[in-house]
Structures are given as C-alpha cells and as structure tokens.
Amino acid sequence: MAETGKSACAPQNLSALRYPTSEIQMSALPDIQTAAPTGAFTPDVFASHLAGLGHLPQWWLDRKREAWNRFSALPLPQRTDELWRFSSVQGIRLERAHLSAVPGQALALRPTPLDFAQSASLTFTNNRALPAGSLPSDLREKGVIFCPLEEALTQHADLFRQHFMAQPVNLGSEKFAALNAALTTSGAFLYVPRGVEIAPPFVAAHVASGEGAAVFPHTIVVLEDNAKAILVESFSSPESSPASGHFAAGQNDLFAGPGSQLTYVGAQDWSRDALAFQLNSTVVQRDARVLSLNIHLGGRQSRHESHSRLQGPGAHSEMLALTVAHGAQEFDQRTLQSHQAPHTSSNLLYKNALLDQARTIFSGLIIVDPDAQKTDAYQSNRNLLLSDDAEANSLPGLEIQANDVRCSHGATSSHVDEEQMFYLESRGIPPVVARELLVFGFFEEVLNKLENEELHATLRELIQTKFKHQTP
C-alpha cells in the first residue's frame, strides 16, 4: 500500500506521562472556588437521581456523592492536555444531554438480534434493564451469575464492591469516569466460578432512545481461576436522525483470575450525532489470557480508552480494535499496556478505515516495570485512508524500565493499492465492490483472532453493512 501524506505519526511525549510506579497518576482536583463545567448535569439533576435510589445501600449512595463531587471539580479537557493531543476538545459539550425516562414505545424496543448461539442476554434502554429470561438452570447450578448491575449491587454486594472501579482511570477521561460512577444505574454483571468453562457468549445490549438521552452503562466481568467465558456488548441507538444528540459515558471492569480465559467484544454503533466515551480496565493475573475486541462505527465524536494490567507471570493480553470512520466522525483511541510482572506478554493491533473527512487519533503506550523481565509486548496501529481528506494521527510509545525484554511499536497510514484495484476491476468487479473486498481483507487479520466462528461471521456482517451504507 502506498504511503499517504495526510497523517501524523509521532513518538509519545513520555516526559508528560512518567511516574514513579506502574500507574499513571490520576488528575489532581483543581484548587478553584467555582465549579467546573457540568452542562446539563446540574446538582439538582444529581439530587433527583439520588432521591430515586433510597432503597439501595448507604455505602453505594455515599460513593455516588464522592464521584459527583469529583466530576463537579474536574475541568473539561483542554487543548493543552497531553492526554488529549489531536482531540477536538471543542466538540465536548454537555448542555444537550439529559437523564431520560424510558419512552413507552422503547419498552418493546430491542436491538438488532445478534445471530449466534448465546448463553444468556440482557438488554438495557436509557439506563434501565428490560425484562429478560432467566439464566439457564445448568449455569445457575454451576454458580454462574449474569444479572443487571442493580441486582448484583444488593444480592452480590461483596463481589460488586471488590471489582467496581477497582482500578483508576488514568488516560485522560477521569471526569467522565466520575460521571459514570455518579449516575450509573444499569449494566451487566458476569461472574464465572473457578474451573467453569462456557462456550456460547453472554450478550449485553445497551440502547439510547430519545433526543439527547444520556446513558451510563457499566459492566463488571469476574472470572475465577481457570474459568472461561465470552461477553459480547452492543451499544446502539434506534434513531437515524443526526439531531438525536445522544451522550454515553460507559465503563468496564474486566478481571481475569489465574489461568482463566476471557474474550470481550464491544460493538459501538451509537447515533450519528452522539458524543461517546468508553473506558475499559482489564486485570490479567497469572497465566490468564484476555482477548478484547472493540468495533467502532457510530457517533459524531467517540473516545475509547483501554488499560490492560498484566499482574502475574504468564499473563497475556490481546487488545484489538476495528474502526469504520466516515463523514466528519472523529474516533479517539488511547491505550496503555502495563506489564507489572515478569514473563508477561501483550499484543495490540488497532485498524482504522477512514472515508470522507473522518479523523482518527491513536495514542498508545507500553510500560514495562523494573521487575517485569522477559516481557514480550507489541503495538501496531494501521490506518487505511479511503479519501484524500481523511486524517489519521498516531502516537505509539514505549517506556521500558527492565533490561531483558522484547518490545516493539509502530504505525502506518496508506491508501488502497491502485494495482490491487486495477487487478480486481480488470476482472469485472465494480470499483465499489473491489474497494470493499480490499478493506475487508485489511480487517480480516483482526477478526480471524476470534475462535467462535458464528461470532466472527456476525461481526463481519455488522461491519460490512455499515461500510456499504457509507461507501459511495
């Protein structure tokens, strides 16, 4: 593929990110007397939110108040923030969003069915869990838990408290993490006991309905020793109008205990005018393996942060993402691979296909702690520009504090190869179809990493449908 000119690839500014331990320090609260911008999320809105939760434990309400205070104190991102480099921070406005009741017609609303065998599914519309079938009896007998967050909060409180936001958010979106903690009421809770292996995926579907609806999905996944499971999450909006103006601030806490195997797939297709944040935290313990694949399709401006912490020898993290960006969409991707123990490995592969005037930002960092000898870590961001007006910005980085490691990183930006296009067109394939074939050849490297063939086929069809709708 021929190299293109309209892209940026620069080393990460490590001086702004250095810290004394394996964690980037969270932003300090500003020493100011006036509150930071909160937009439509006013103290009255928060008070009304709390008033409807009086039946929940006091510790949970106190934690929400602490989160609200932090959200209110933290400023919105600024152009001078290193962790927001290249981002269109002027597009981050909170005035249009609001907490919305579930419209009556939305109670019957379901997302597009995912066509693969499932263990169980949950659906959430505007921060409310819709009625769902019970967990199959054979899974209940094994001790598996798959339920809405509000149920886990009361019936499995110890597990919930142990894993809810147990790791700090530290890639720039602390304000939106605090907003999620303050206002979240829904999400999926999945617990798989020691030694239990489940092949069919669990599914959690999140829907935002109604103009300006704000949603705060929060998912917790806990796999005990030698357990195995797959969770697929979808994020969508039924409205096709660009004026829907949805706001989403989601967060995941993924925990893979020793020897476990977790596959997580998140497919984001919010409405075209949505402002979306998704913050993923993954803990991988001794000999555990986690594969996370995030697909980005919708939204006006979408930021995804993913931090994988490898905390025991033999831990492995596979971090994957596919993006189809069109129109004036902006997709902002920030990642951190933290190697905190010896003999750990990680592999990151993010691929973006950009049309029209779309923009992507990738900023990734691999950190190897002093004691994390024999680390094996890779990071690659590849951008396929399908328009001369598209823009891809890449900032890969390394910070290595051990002397016996193997680490590499890189980024590429290129157009579709004209010779390949000519080859396909000379055999009677229309240009639009030829380009689509080349794009999906580009994506297939990532999708092939999924072991579940039905899931692979469903995701490929989802991306293909979206791409067809946007291809001239």
DAGIRA-V197659 format. One record per pair of residues at least 6 apart in sequence whose ideal C-beta (glycine too) atoms are under 7 Angstrom apart, sorted by the first residue. I is the first residue (numbers start at 0). J is the second residue. D is the distance in Angstrom with one decimal. If there is no record, write none. Layout:
# DAGIRA-V197659
i->{I I}
j->{J J}
d->{D D}
This chain:
# DAGIRA-V197659
i->{0 0 0 1 1 1 2 3 3 3 3 5 6 6 6 6 6 7 7 8 8 9 10 11 11 11 11 11 12 13 13 15 16 16 18 21 21 21 21 22 22 23 25 25 25 26 26 28 28 28 29 29 29 34 35 35 35 35 35 36 36 37 37 38 38 38 38 39 39 39 39 39 40 40 44 45 45 48 48 49 49 52 55 56 59 62 63 63 66 66 66 67 69 70 70 70 70 73 73 73 75 75 76 76 76 76 76 77 78 80 82 82 82 83 84 84 85 85 86 86 87 87 90 91 95 95 96 96 96 97 97 98 98 99 99 99 99 100 101 101 101 102 102 105 105 105 106 108 108 108 108 109 110 110 110 110 110 113 113 113 113 114 115 115 115 115 116 116 117 117 117 117 118 118 118 118 118 119 119 119 119 120 120 120 121 121 121 121 121 122 122 122 123 123 123 123 123 123 124 124 125 125 125 125 125 126 126 126 126 127 128 128 134 134 138 141 141 142 143 143 143 143 144 144 144 145 145 146 147 148 148 148 148 148 149 149 151 151 152 158 158 159 162 162 162 162 163 163 164 164 165 166 166 166 168 168 170 170 170 170 171 171 172 172 172 172 175 175 176 176 178 179 179 179 179 179 182 183 183 185 186 186 186 187 187 188 189 189 189 189 190 191 191 191 191 191 192 192 193 193 193 193 194 194 195 196 196 197 197 200 200 200 200 200 201 201 201 202 203 203 203 204 205 205 205 205 205 206 206 206 207 207 207 207 207 208 208 210 210 210 211 212 213 214 215 215 216 217 217 218 218 219 220 220 220 220 220 221 222 222 222 222 222 222 223 223 224 224 224 224 225 225 226 226 227 227 228 229 229 230 231 231 232 233 234 234 234 234 235 235 236 236 236 236 236 238 241 241 242 243 243 244 245 245 245 246 246 247 247 247 247 248 249 249 250 251 251 252 253 253 253 253 253 253 254 255 255 255 255 255 255 256 256 257 257 257 257 257 258 258 259 260 261 262 263 264 264 265 265 265 266 266 266 267 267 267 267 267 267 267 268 268 268 269 269 269 270 271 271 272 273 273 273 274 274 275 275 276 277 278 279 279 279 280 281 281 281 281 281 282 282 283 283 283 283 283 283 283 283 284 284 284 285 285 285 285 286 286 287 288 289 289 290 290 291 291 291 292 292 292 292 293 293 294 294 294 295 295 295 295 295 296 296 298 299 300 301 301 302 303 304 305 305 306 306 307 307 307 307 307 308 308 309 309 309 309 309 309 309 310 310 311 312 312 312 312 313 314 314 315 315 316 316 317 317 318 318 318 319 319 319 320 320 321 321 321 321 322 322 322 322 323 323 323 323 323 324 324 324 324 324 324 325 325 325 325 326 326 326 327 327 328 329 330 330 331 332 332 332 333 334 334 335 335 336 336 336 336 336 336 337 338 338 338 338 338 338 338 339 339 340 341 341 341 341 342 343 343 344 344 345 346 347 347 347 347 348 348 349 349 350 350 350 350 351 351 351 351 352 352 352 352 353 353 353 353 353 353 353 354 354 354 354 355 355 355 356 356 357 358 359 359 359 360 361 361 361 361 362 363 363 363 363 364 364 365 365 365 365 365 366 367 367 367 367 367 367 367 368 368 369 369 371 372 372 372 373 373 374 374 374 375 376 377 378 378 379 380 380 380 381 382 382 382 383 383 383 383 384 384 384 384 385 385 391 393 395 395 395 396 397 397 399 415 415 419 420 420 423 423 424 424 431 435 435 438 439 442 446 446 446 449}
j->{413 414 416 413 414 416 413 384 412 413 414 390 382 390 391 392 412 392 393 393 410 394 396 362 364 394 395 396 81 396 398 81 23 364 24 337 339 366 368 167 169 169 167 169 173 73 173 69 72 73 35 72 74 71 71 72 73 74 75 75 93 71 93 92 93 94 96 93 94 95 96 97 93 178 98 67 181 98 182 60 63 60 152 156 152 180 180 181 177 180 181 181 177 174 177 178 181 173 174 177 91 174 83 86 88 91 171 88 88 171 170 171 333 171 362 394 360 392 331 360 300 329 300 274 211 244 211 213 246 211 213 182 213 125 209 212 213 125 124 125 127 208 209 124 125 208 129 124 206 208 237 122 122 204 206 233 235 202 231 233 457 457 200 453 454 457 199 453 199 200 201 202 138 197 199 200 201 134 135 145 201 131 202 204 128 131 147 187 203 129 131 204 129 185 186 205 206 216 206 208 207 208 209 212 214 184 185 214 215 185 147 185 143 145 197 192 195 192 190 191 192 195 155 188 190 189 201 188 185 185 186 187 188 217 184 185 159 188 159 190 221 219 219 221 252 254 219 252 180 252 252 280 282 308 176 278 304 306 333 335 304 333 276 278 302 304 248 276 250 278 248 215 217 248 249 250 215 215 217 216 216 217 218 203 218 219 201 220 228 230 221 197 222 223 226 228 223 226 223 224 225 226 225 226 226 226 227 227 228 229 230 231 451 454 228 229 230 231 218 230 232 233 214 216 232 233 234 235 236 237 214 236 245 247 269 236 237 242 243 244 244 245 246 247 248 249 249 249 250 232 251 252 230 253 254 261 263 254 228 254 255 256 259 261 256 259 256 257 258 259 258 259 256 259 259 260 261 262 451 263 264 454 265 266 247 267 268 269 268 269 243 245 269 270 273 270 271 272 272 270 272 272 269 270 273 273 274 269 273 275 276 276 276 277 278 279 280 280 261 263 279 280 281 289 282 261 282 283 284 287 289 284 287 284 285 286 287 311 286 287 287 288 289 290 291 292 454 277 293 294 294 458 461 275 277 294 295 296 297 301 296 297 465 275 297 298 297 297 299 299 297 298 299 299 300 298 301 302 303 304 291 304 305 306 289 291 307 308 316 308 310 289 307 308 309 310 314 315 316 310 311 314 311 312 313 314 313 314 314 315 316 317 317 448 305 318 319 319 320 445 449 303 320 321 458 462 301 303 320 322 330 323 465 328 328 329 330 331 331 332 333 318 334 335 337 316 318 336 337 345 337 339 316 337 338 339 340 343 345 339 340 340 340 341 342 343 342 340 343 344 345 336 345 346 448 334 345 347 348 445 448 332 349 350 442 445 462 330 351 352 359 352 462 465 466 469 330 351 353 354 357 359 354 355 357 469 355 356 357 356 357 357 358 351 359 360 349 360 361 362 347 363 364 366 345 347 365 366 376 378 366 345 366 367 368 371 374 376 368 371 371 370 371 372 373 373 371 374 375 376 376 377 363 377 378 379 379 445 361 380 381 441 442 445 359 382 383 391 383 385 438 441 359 382 384 385 386 389 391 385 386 389 469 386 388 389 388 389 389 390 382 391 392 392 380 393 394 410 394 378 380 395 396 396 398 376 378 397 406 408 398 374 376 399 400 401 404 406 400 401 400 401 401 401 403 404 403 404 401 404 406 405 406 407 395 408 409 393 395 410 411 391 411 412 413 415 438 441 391 412 413 414 415 434 412 410 408 409 410 408 406 408 406 434 437 437 433 434 433 436 430 433 470 466 470 466 463 462 455 458 459 455}
d->{3.5 6.5 5.0 5.9 5.5 6.6 5.7 5.2 5.4 5.8 5.3 5.4 6.4 6.7 4.4 6.9 3.5 4.3 6.7 4.5 4.7 5.4 5.8 6.5 5.6 5.0 6.7 2.7 5.7 6.1 5.5 3.9 6.0 6.5 5.4 5.5 4.9 6.7 4.9 6.5 6.4 4.2 5.1 5.4 5.7 6.4 5.1 7.0 4.7 6.8 7.0 6.4 6.0 5.0 6.4 6.0 5.7 4.6 6.8 5.2 7.0 5.9 6.6 6.6 2.4 4.7 6.7 5.8 5.6 6.9 5.2 5.2 6.1 6.6 6.4 5.1 6.5 6.6 6.0 6.2 6.6 6.3 6.4 6.9 6.2 7.0 6.8 5.3 4.8 3.6 4.0 4.1 4.2 5.9 3.9 4.7 5.6 6.0 4.1 6.6 6.0 6.8 4.4 6.8 4.6 6.2 6.7 6.4 5.7 6.7 6.2 3.4 6.9 5.7 6.7 6.8 4.5 4.4 5.2 6.2 6.4 5.6 4.8 6.7 4.9 4.6 5.6 4.1 3.5 5.3 6.0 7.0 5.7 5.1 4.9 4.2 7.0 6.9 5.3 4.8 5.0 5.8 5.4 5.0 6.8 4.2 6.7 6.0 6.2 6.2 6.0 6.1 6.9 4.3 5.8 5.7 5.2 6.1 6.7 6.9 5.6 5.2 6.9 3.6 5.2 5.2 4.6 6.3 5.4 5.8 7.0 5.2 6.6 5.6 4.4 6.6 5.2 5.2 6.7 5.1 5.7 6.6 4.1 6.9 6.4 5.4 6.3 5.3 4.9 4.7 6.5 4.7 6.9 4.6 7.0 5.0 6.8 6.5 4.5 5.8 6.5 5.8 6.8 5.4 6.2 4.9 4.8 5.7 6.1 6.0 3.9 5.5 6.7 5.4 7.0 6.5 5.0 4.1 6.8 5.7 6.9 6.4 6.1 6.6 4.0 5.2 5.6 5.5 6.2 5.8 4.1 7.0 5.5 6.0 6.3 6.8 5.0 3.7 5.4 6.1 6.3 7.0 5.2 5.6 5.3 5.6 6.3 6.4 6.0 6.3 6.3 4.5 6.5 6.7 3.9 5.4 4.2 6.2 4.5 6.1 6.9 6.3 5.6 5.7 6.6 5.7 4.6 4.5 6.1 5.6 5.3 4.9 6.1 4.8 6.8 4.8 4.9 4.2 4.4 6.5 4.9 3.9 4.9 3.7 4.8 5.0 5.7 4.7 6.8 5.7 4.8 6.6 5.0 6.6 4.1 4.8 5.3 6.6 4.2 4.7 6.4 6.4 5.0 6.6 5.2 6.8 4.0 6.6 4.9 3.9 6.6 4.8 6.7 6.2 6.7 6.8 5.0 5.0 6.4 6.9 4.8 4.7 6.4 4.6 6.9 6.9 4.9 5.9 6.8 6.8 4.7 4.8 4.3 6.4 6.7 6.9 5.8 6.9 5.6 6.0 4.8 5.5 4.3 5.1 5.5 6.9 4.2 6.8 5.2 6.4 4.6 4.8 5.6 4.9 6.6 6.5 6.9 4.9 6.1 6.8 5.2 5.6 4.0 5.3 4.8 6.9 4.9 4.8 5.5 6.5 4.1 6.1 7.0 4.7 6.6 4.3 6.3 4.3 6.5 5.4 4.6 6.8 4.7 4.8 6.7 4.6 6.7 6.0 4.8 6.8 6.2 5.5 5.3 3.8 6.6 5.3 4.5 4.7 6.1 4.2 5.5 5.1 5.8 5.2 4.1 7.0 5.3 6.1 6.4 4.3 6.7 4.8 6.9 4.7 4.6 4.6 6.7 5.5 6.5 5.9 6.9 6.8 4.4 6.7 4.9 4.7 6.7 5.0 6.3 4.0 4.9 5.5 6.5 4.9 4.4 5.9 6.1 6.6 4.8 6.1 4.8 5.0 4.8 4.8 4.5 4.9 6.9 7.0 4.6 7.0 4.5 6.8 6.3 6.8 6.7 6.6 5.3 6.3 6.0 6.8 4.4 4.1 7.0 5.2 4.0 4.5 6.4 6.8 6.4 5.0 6.3 4.3 6.1 6.4 5.3 4.6 4.5 5.2 4.9 4.8 6.8 6.9 4.4 5.4 5.6 6.4 4.5 6.8 6.5 5.2 6.1 5.1 6.6 6.8 5.0 6.5 4.1 7.0 5.3 5.5 4.4 6.2 3.0 5.7 5.6 6.4 3.8 6.9 5.5 4.7 5.2 7.0 4.2 6.6 6.9 5.8 6.7 4.4 7.0 6.9 6.9 6.1 4.6 5.1 6.5 6.5 6.0 6.6 6.8 4.2 5.2 5.5 4.8 6.7 6.5 4.8 5.3 6.9 4.1 5.2 4.6 6.1 5.0 4.5 6.8 4.1 5.9 5.5 6.8 6.3 4.7 6.1 5.9 6.7 5.2 6.1 6.3 3.9 6.3 5.2 5.7 5.2 5.5 5.6 4.2 6.8 5.9 6.8 4.7 4.8 6.8 6.7 4.3 5.4 6.6 6.3 6.8 4.2 5.5 5.0 6.3 6.5 4.3 5.5 5.5 5.6 6.5 5.1 4.2 6.9 6.3 5.3 6.3 5.5 5.4 7.0 5.4 6.4 4.7 6.8 3.5 5.8 4.3 5.3 5.6 4.0 5.2 7.0 6.5 5.2 6.8 4.8 4.6 7.0 4.8 4.6 6.1 6.6 4.8 5.1 6.1 4.2 5.3 6.8 4.5 6.3 4.7 7.0 5.8 6.8 5.2 7.0 6.7 4.7 6.2 4.2 4.5 6.2 5.1 6.1 5.9 6.4 5.6 4.6 5.3 4.7 6.4 5.7 4.1 6.6 4.8 4.8 6.3 6.7 4.4 6.6 5.2 6.0 5.8 4.8 5.0 6.4 6.2 5.8 4.6 4.8 6.9 6.4 4.7 6.3 5.3 6.8 6.1 6.5 5.3 6.1 6.7 3.7 6.2 4.7 5.4 6.5 5.9 5.4 6.6 6.8 4.7 6.7 5.2 4.7 6.5 5.1 6.9 4.7 4.2 4.9 6.9 6.8 4.3 5.2 6.8 5.3 6.7 4.5 6.5 4.8 5.6 5.1 5.7 6.4 4.8 4.8 7.0 4.6 5.9 5.1 5.4 6.6 6.0 7.0 4.5 5.8 5.3 5.0 4.6 6.9 6.0 7.0 6.5 4.2 6.6 5.0 4.6 5.6 5.5 4.0 5.7 4.9 6.4 4.3 5.1 3.7 6.8 4.2 6.6 6.9 6.5 5.4 6.4 6.1 6.9 5.4 6.6 7.0 4.7 3.4 3.9 6.3 5.4 6.9 5.7 5.8 6.1 5.9 5.3 5.9 5.6 6.8 3.8 6.5 6.0 5.6 5.6 6.3 6.4 6.6 6.7 6.6 5.4 6.3 5.8 4.6}
